[in-house]
């Protein structure tokens, strides 16, 4: 990832490493509660609502090439059961670890001799800018990985009736009498025959009545 636009230290997901320093081995622990940014989760499936509290616990470790950030995010996610479509909530705990590189150092932490065209190499890297780093892309990736792709309200949720859509958990004895389509056709044929027989009988009775009148 190329260098971002200038980071804003007022952004709650931007962290300052000046106090940590660049001496390898230096450690710093941070805790912070933030409001969840927009679209934090799996869009249209489940996620942390915008503005909901997210608790962050971070461990910052200074290494030769940058700052290694290890952390945990805790929040409450909301979504919809994929089986019965009822709303659901679950406690989310997402763990992550990411290296934020110094832009003026190579992979071994040594100052770069001269600028090089490393666009492809830097595409997936995150950088420290003016002593600041932005945790948001790391947090987003971690939350998506920690959330279920197909959330259910309970492991044994029976879902909805395929015929009428009623929620089966609310009516465990719910069922429909199954009719074999082949029998349904025969029943229809039998009904037609019965109607024909009735017509014949009715016709015969009419003929008898006419003869009696004569």
NORTA-V129813 format. One record per residue. RES is the residue in three letters. PHI is phi in whole degrees, 0 to 359 (none if undefined). PSI is psi as a letter, one per 20 degrees, with the letter a starting at -180 (NA if undefined). OMEGA is omega in degrees with one decimal (999 if undefined). Layout:
BEGIN
res={RES	RES}
phi={PHI	PHI}
psi={PSI	PSI}
omega={OMEGA	OMEGA}
END
This chain:
BEGIN
res={UNK	UNK	UNK	UNK	UNK	UNK	UNK	UNK	UNK	UNK	UNK	UNK	UNK	UNK	UNK	UNK	UNK	UNK	UNK	UNK	UNK	UNK	UNK	UNK	UNK	UNK	UNK	UNK	UNK	UNK	UNK	UNK	UNK	UNK	UNK	UNK	UNK	UNK	UNK	UNK	UNK	UNK	UNK	UNK	UNK	UNK	UNK	UNK	UNK	UNK	UNK	UNK	UNK	UNK	UNK	UNK	UNK	UNK	UNK	UNK	UNK	UNK	UNK	UNK	UNK	UNK	UNK	UNK	UNK	UNK	UNK	UNK	UNK	UNK	UNK	UNK	UNK	UNK	UNK	UNK	UNK	UNK	UNK	UNK	UNK	UNK	UNK	UNK	UNK	UNK	UNK	UNK	UNK	UNK	UNK	UNK	UNK	UNK	UNK	UNK	UNK	UNK	UNK	UNK	UNK	UNK	UNK	UNK	UNK	UNK	UNK	UNK	UNK	UNK	UNK	UNK	UNK	UNK	UNK	UNK	UNK	UNK	UNK	UNK	UNK	UNK	UNK	UNK	UNK	UNK	UNK	UNK	UNK	UNK	UNK	UNK	UNK	UNK	UNK	UNK	UNK	UNK	UNK	UNK	UNK	UNK	UNK	UNK	UNK	UNK	UNK	UNK	UNK	UNK	UNK	UNK	UNK	UNK	UNK	UNK	UNK	UNK	UNK	UNK	UNK	UNK	UNK	UNK	UNK	UNK	UNK	UNK	UNK	UNK	UNK	UNK	UNK	UNK	UNK	UNK	UNK	UNK	UNK	UNK	UNK	UNK	UNK	UNK	UNK	UNK	UNK	UNK	UNK	UNK	UNK	UNK	UNK	UNK	UNK	UNK	UNK	UNK	UNK	UNK	UNK	UNK	UNK	UNK	UNK	UNK	UNK	UNK	UNK	UNK}
phi={none	288	299	281	295	307	282	257	294	279	292	296	261	257	242	258	253	299	293	294	81	250	283	306	100	293	235	211	248	226	233	203	252	236	271	301	288	294	58	268	148	260	301	80	238	199	184	273	301	303	90	290	291	234	266	246	236	238	237	256	235	280	233	302	268	168	235	270	251	241	198	223	242	237	198	246	262	232	195	223	296	287	265	250	68	278	298	216	226	211	281	253	226	246	253	206	210	213	263	254	273	285	290	258	228	274	295	257	82	273	302	290	293	203	299	227	275	247	301	293	293	275	302	259	265	250	237	269	238	55	82	245	223	256	275	303	298	292	298	300	299	294	294	300	292	276	271	287	288	229	293	232	290	204	302	258	302	281	83	247	294	289	264	240	83	290	285	292	295	278	216	301	268	296	198	236	292	282	241	294	301	293	293	299	295	295	297	295	296	298	297	294	297	298	296	295	298	298	296	297	298	297	294	297	297	296	295	297	298	295	295	296	295	291}
psi={p	r	p	r	r	p	q	o	i	i	p	i	j	p	q	p	j	g	h	g	r	j	o	p	i	q	q	p	p	q	q	p	p	r	p	p	r	q	l	n	b	o	p	i	f	q	r	p	q	p	i	q	p	p	p	p	o	q	o	p	p	p	r	g	i	b	p	p	p	p	r	p	p	p	r	p	q	q	b	p	p	i	g	i	j	q	q	q	q	q	p	p	o	p	q	q	p	q	p	o	q	p	i	j	q	a	i	j	j	q	p	p	g	q	q	q	n	k	g	g	h	i	h	j	q	q	q	p	o	k	j	q	q	o	i	g	h	g	g	g	g	g	g	g	h	i	q	p	h	n	q	q	h	q	h	k	p	i	b	q	p	i	g	i	j	q	o	h	h	i	m	h	j	p	r	p	o	p	p	p	h	g	h	h	g	h	h	g	g	h	h	g	g	g	h	g	g	g	g	g	g	g	g	g	h	g	g	g	g	g	g	h	h	NA}
omega={-178.7	-179.7	-179.1	169.8	-176.3	-177.1	-179.8	-177.8	179.1	176.5	-176.2	178.6	173.9	-175.6	-176.7	-179.2	-177.2	-179.4	178.0	-178.2	-176.7	178.2	-178.5	179.5	179.0	-177.0	174.9	177.7	-177.7	170.7	-178.9	173.2	-177.5	171.0	-177.5	175.0	-178.6	175.2	177.9	-178.8	179.4	-171.8	178.1	-178.0	-178.7	179.5	177.0	-177.8	178.6	179.1	178.7	-178.1	175.3	179.3	-179.4	172.5	-173.4	171.7	-179.1	179.9	178.4	176.5	-174.1	-172.7	-179.8	-179.9	176.9	-177.0	176.5	-176.2	178.9	174.8	178.1	-179.5	177.4	-178.2	178.4	179.4	-177.0	178.0	-177.7	-178.9	-176.3	175.8	177.4	176.6	177.6	176.3	175.7	177.2	-177.9	171.8	-177.2	178.7	-178.3	174.1	-175.6	175.8	172.2	-172.0	170.0	-177.9	-177.5	-178.4	177.4	-175.6	179.4	176.3	-179.6	177.6	178.7	-178.3	178.7	-178.7	178.1	179.7	-176.8	-175.2	-179.1	-178.5	-176.5	-173.0	-176.9	-178.5	174.6	-172.9	170.6	-178.3	-178.4	178.8	-177.9	171.4	-177.5	-176.5	-171.2	-179.6	177.8	179.5	-179.8	179.8	-177.7	-179.2	179.4	-179.7	-177.2	-177.3	176.9	178.0	178.4	-177.1	176.3	-178.7	173.4	-173.0	-177.0	179.4	-177.5	177.2	-176.6	174.8	-177.5	-178.1	-175.7	175.8	179.4	178.9	-172.4	179.1	179.2	-178.0	-175.6	-177.7	-177.9	176.3	174.7	177.3	-177.8	177.7	177.7	-176.2	178.4	177.6	179.7	178.2	179.4	178.3	178.0	177.9	178.6	178.9	179.2	178.7	179.4	178.5	179.3	178.7	178.8	179.7	180.0	179.9	-179.6	179.5	179.6	-179.6	178.7	179.6	179.2	-179.6	-179.1	179.6	-179.7	-179.6	178.7	999}
END
